[in-house]
Amino acid sequence: MNNKKESAKQLLKTVTAAADRISSDGFFGCVEGLKHSNEITGWAVDASDTGRMLSIGIYADDELLGRAYCTENRADIAALLGRTAKSGFTYPVALLEIPARLQGEQAESIPLVFKIEDASACLPFLPGQEVDLKAVGAHMRARSAPQSETQIRAEVDRYVEELALPATGDAKVKAIAFYLPQYHPVPENDEWWGPGFTEWTNVTQARPAFQDHYQPRIPGELGFYDLRLAEVREAQARLAREHGIHGFCYYYYWFAGRRILERPLNDMLSSGSPDFPFCICWANETWSRRWDGSEHEVLLKQEHTQGNDIAFIRDVIPILKDPRYITIAGAPLLLIYRTTLFPDMKATADVWRRICAEEGLPHIHLCAVESFGFNDPYSIGFDSSVQFPPHGISASEIAASLKGLDKDFEGHVFDYEEVVQNELVAPQPGYKRYRGVMLSWDNSARRKNKAHMFHKATPAAYELWMRAAVQWTRDHHVPQEQLVFINAWNEWAEGTHLEPDVKHGRAYLEATMRALSGLSEWQTLIQYAQAKGGLSGDDLHDWLAEIQARFAHAERIEAHAQRLISRNHGLTDGGTVMSDTVPYMMDFLPLVPAARANFDRIGALAGDMKVVVVRRSADLFVEGWCVHPEVEVGNRTVSYLVMESLKGKGRNYAPIFGRQVREDVVVAFSGLSASSTRYSGFRAYVDITRLEPGEYRIGIVQVAAESFSLNYADGVIRVV
């Protein structure tokens, strides 16, 4: 709130001159200018009665062009006043009724004047934000120019970018993706697996083992890349950065002084590019032909001796000092994959800390990977641990239920969705743990018919898991320790990769970005609440705030798109297009019977309308009123016209923009608040060319925060 008060003070300073000009009449406010090229915004309050909703007449050359109503709650103005007040207004330029005499070029320099009705005060403009008929006229002329479907889509896309859905989360949680530096040939792999071998060799040879088994996994926009190329590493970092990934955790392969697959990391260190945060994880297990760190057919032996372990820490100290290296409270973050392989890990950790301090690193943050049953970092002198699924997670095996399972399959198939459900309610351990998530898991590219897989993995299920991990991290870690690890950026042969593939494209990256920023799709929000077994307290408050922000955002985009379509059809102000698109919130909100509505006019008929015949080639005019006791109606409130086929061919909807004052409705429903009844009137021209000929009943829909209403007229509409 202090930030809001400071914001309000700054606003007051900005408009001090403006406020002084009208304060003698007891009013404060200003016009803030033209936003998004099609809306005029501002605010106004009556100092003697801040609860009174003001009406603002919009004039040009003493001609009334329209009325705006201060129906919006403005947090900045509320902080300024010290109390909540409906002070803000937003007026679409498209609703201005500009007479012919003011549409010529000579009239374009005439300024707009905003008068507070029932008073002599006029609202000033913010300096440099003045609006005249020239600015308005440019928009009005643009409305008359037909657009192609491609142009309409492009304009909607621009609007979406400008509108920018507000994030309900924060940017403190940092996602770090494990990074496999394997995708380039090395002499050892040539010797063990054949000339030119890389992980891509395994990836391309994978085959489905049962119905709907996703194999092979073919890379998307990055292709079958070679990590010796700097432009590939730059493209990876750019793609990760664009989707909210904070950094990479490179696997570090070190065997008693011998390194392997080191070139991508070495090139990145020596070139300084890409300029992208990173850390390392010592993958300190033996290499074998079974790809699982076992002693079967050993290729590279990992031997932990005091000399080797000291040589390792001295080898990586220059890396830990790189300015891009990820730190926690200033301490470089060093991950160890299998701490149980050390004869005395605690003693080794003490030696490492001493050597680092001697070499100019007073502190290092040692993090143990929770693999092969290990999970308590404090017992070995480490600072933390990190989850590393599929290690340490549980789920039911479902191989027996799979259709078309290969008769030679000897591996295991688990339920990914069950893993997610379990992880959403995972308890907090008694030590510092960084949460880890995996996108899926399927190592059949390496292990063939002895693979371990997690079936039913989807971007939506992953997003649910990632979202829960992000929220858990916010709840349990201080800001400088808010990390979430993702397995993995590019483990293609193990079926877990953020990098785009042919099937999903960037879906996993986009799911990650939504989970980090608190902007999940509403379906994910519903699943999150259900999977958590109910929400309460702050969790419930945050969930409701986020889902309402999502709905409001979608409605504004839908309304903008419909305005563009209406303009393209040549409809007058208030025009809209009938389509089979269901209003965004009606998919799951309950229907309530408390609302009332009436159609005063349909087409050319008024009063008793038993059968109304309309031509599909003409716009359908509708006029009436509707009230919902849970809806505070303003002049910009959107309602929906619905036409339901009497032959069971479904419903069609059209948003109706803008409301009119209906004092008769206020009197008729005196038991309801004025905010629910005053702006209850609606009128619109509806394009019905998409409807099939036939008979329909017509109704009006209003959507509240937690419900919607649907009221039908008595008559029948016959479209011919």
Protein Blocks (a to p, Z undefined) as FASTA:
>chain_A
ZZmmmmmmmmmmmmmmmmmmmmmnopacddebjeehiaccdddddfklmmbccdddddee
hiafbdcddfbccfklmmmnopacdfbccddfklpccdfklmcmklmmpccddddehiab
dcdddehiaccfklmmmmmmmmmpccdfklmmmmmmmmmmmnopadfbdfkbccdddddf
kbccdfklmmmnoghiafklmmmmpccfbehiacddddfklopadfkbmklmmmmmmmmm
mnopabdcdddddeehiaghklmmmmmmmnopacddddddddfbccdfkonopaehpfbd
cdddfklmmmmmmmmmmmmmpmkbcceehiacdddfblmlpmblmlmmmmmmmmmmmnop
abacdddddeehiabfklnopabdcdddfehiacddfklmpghiafkbcbdcddfklmmm
mmmmcccdfbdcdddddfbdcfklmnmmmbccdehiafklmmmmmmmmmmmmmmmpcfkl
mccddddfklmknopafbdcfklmmmlmmmmmmmmnopacfklmmmmmmmnopaehjllm
mmmmmmmmmmmmmmmmmmmmmmmmmmmnopaehiacddfbdcfklmmpccdfkbccddfb
gcjbghjafbacddfkbccddddddddfkbccdfkbccddddddfklnapaddddehidd
dfklmmmmmmbcfklmmmmcccddddfklpccdddddddddddfkbccddddfbdcddZZ
